[in-house]
Amino acid sequence: MASYPELKDRVALITGAAQGIGAETARLFAAQGCKVAIVDIDAENGSKVAAAITTTGGSAQLFKTDITDVASVEQCIAGIAAAFGGIDIVISCAGGYKQHATVEDMSIDEWDRTVTLNLRSVFLVCKMA
């Protein structure tokens, strides 16, 4: 693995970090010496990722957050700032969709939910961070 000493003691906020690409990104940033904010609505798996990082000597904390909700994101950002002293890096890995469908078959409500999760949430987190 490459070494990036400039990341040591930086604070990395990673959305979608409870599983998949987000979880692996969190592990890799922690291995470089970052303090990692695990931001996810899935508290159970997010706690597991944070615990695995701290068990190996890294620094990580779960911030259970609904990244589609303004108040939840505001509370998350305030919590990270209080816990780690600020935010240096924002990585958006959260996203997805409920159903794979064509435009003809997708409901307007499902379209709105998908756009909110995959686009609006990135804007909210970046703006507030």
C-alpha positions in Angstrom: 0.0 0.0 0.0 1.2 3.5 -0.8 2.0 5.8 2.1 0.6 9.3 2.3 2.1 10.9 5.4 0.3 14.2 4.7 -3.0 12.4 5.7 -1.8 11.8 9.3 -4.1 13.4 11.8 -6.4 14.7 9.1 -10.2 14.3 9.7 -12.0 12.4 7.0 -15.8 12.3 6.8 -16.9 9.3 4.8 -20.6 8.8 3.9 -21.9 5.3 3.3 -19.0 4.0 5.4 -21.0 1.1 7.1 -20.3 -1.2 4.2 -18.9 -1.8 0.7 -16.7 0.9 -0.9 -17.3 3.4 1.9 -16.2 0.9 4.6 -13.1 0.0 2.7 -12.3 3.7 2.1 -12.7 4.3 5.8 -10.2 1.5 6.6 -7.7 2.8 4.1 -7.8 6.4 5.3 -7.5 5.2 8.9 -4.5 3.1 7.9 -2.9 6.4 6.6 -3.4 7.9 10.1 -6.7 9.8 9.5 -9.3 10.3 12.1 -12.3 8.8 10.4 -15.9 9.9 10.8 -18.1 6.9 9.8 -21.3 8.6 8.5 -24.1 6.2 7.8 -27.8 5.6 8.7 -26.8 1.9 9.4 -25.6 2.2 13.0 -25.1 -1.5 13.5 -22.6 -2.0 10.6 -21.2 1.5 11.0 -20.3 0.6 14.6 -18.6 -2.6 13.4 -16.5 -0.7 11.0 -15.5 1.9 13.6 -14.7 -0.8 16.1 -12.5 -2.7 13.6 -10.6 0.5 12.8 -10.0 1.3 16.5 -9.0 -2.3 17.3 -6.2 -2.0 14.8 -5.0 1.2 16.4 -6.8 3.7 14.2 -9.2 6.5 15.1 -12.8 6.2 14.0 -16.3 7.1 15.3 -19.7 6.4 14.0 -22.1 9.4 13.3 -25.5 7.9 12.6 -26.9 10.3 10.0 -29.7 10.4 7.5 -27.8 12.3 4.8 -31.0 13.2 3.0 -32.2 15.2 6.0 -30.9 18.8 6.7 -31.3 18.6 10.5 -29.6 15.2 10.7 -26.6 16.5 8.5 -26.3 19.6 10.6 -26.2 17.5 13.8 -23.6 15.2 12.2 -21.3 18.0 11.1 -21.5 19.6 14.6 -20.8 16.2 16.2 -17.7 15.6 14.0 -16.4 19.1 14.7 -16.8 18.6 18.4 -15.3 15.1 18.4 -12.3 15.7 16.1 -11.9 19.5 15.9 -12.9 20.0 12.3 -13.2 18.3 8.9 -10.4 18.2 6.3 -11.7 15.6 3.8 -15.2 14.8 2.6 -15.8 11.6 0.7 -19.3 10.7 -0.5 -19.8 6.9 -0.9 -23.4 6.7 0.1 -26.0 6.1 -2.6 -28.2 3.6 -4.3 -31.7 3.0 -5.5 -34.6 1.0 -4.3 -35.5 -0.6 -7.6 -34.0 -1.0 -11.0 -36.6 0.4 -13.4 -37.1 2.1 -16.7 -38.4 5.7 -16.8 -41.8 4.3 -17.8 -41.9 2.0 -14.8 -40.4 4.2 -12.1 -42.8 6.2 -9.9 -42.2 9.9 -9.4 -41.8 9.2 -5.6 -39.0 6.7 -6.3 -37.3 9.1 -8.7 -37.4 11.8 -6.1 -36.0 9.4 -3.4 -33.2 8.3 -5.7 -32.2 11.9 -6.6 -32.4 12.9 -3.0 -30.1 10.1 -1.9 -27.6 10.3 -4.7 -27.4 14.0 -5.5 -29.0 16.2 -2.9 -27.2 14.4 0.0 -23.8 15.1 -1.5 -24.7 18.8 -1.8 -26.0 18.9 1.8 -22.9 17.2 3.3 -20.4 19.3 1.3 -22.2 22.6 2.0 -22.5 22.0 5.7 -19.0 20.6 6.1 
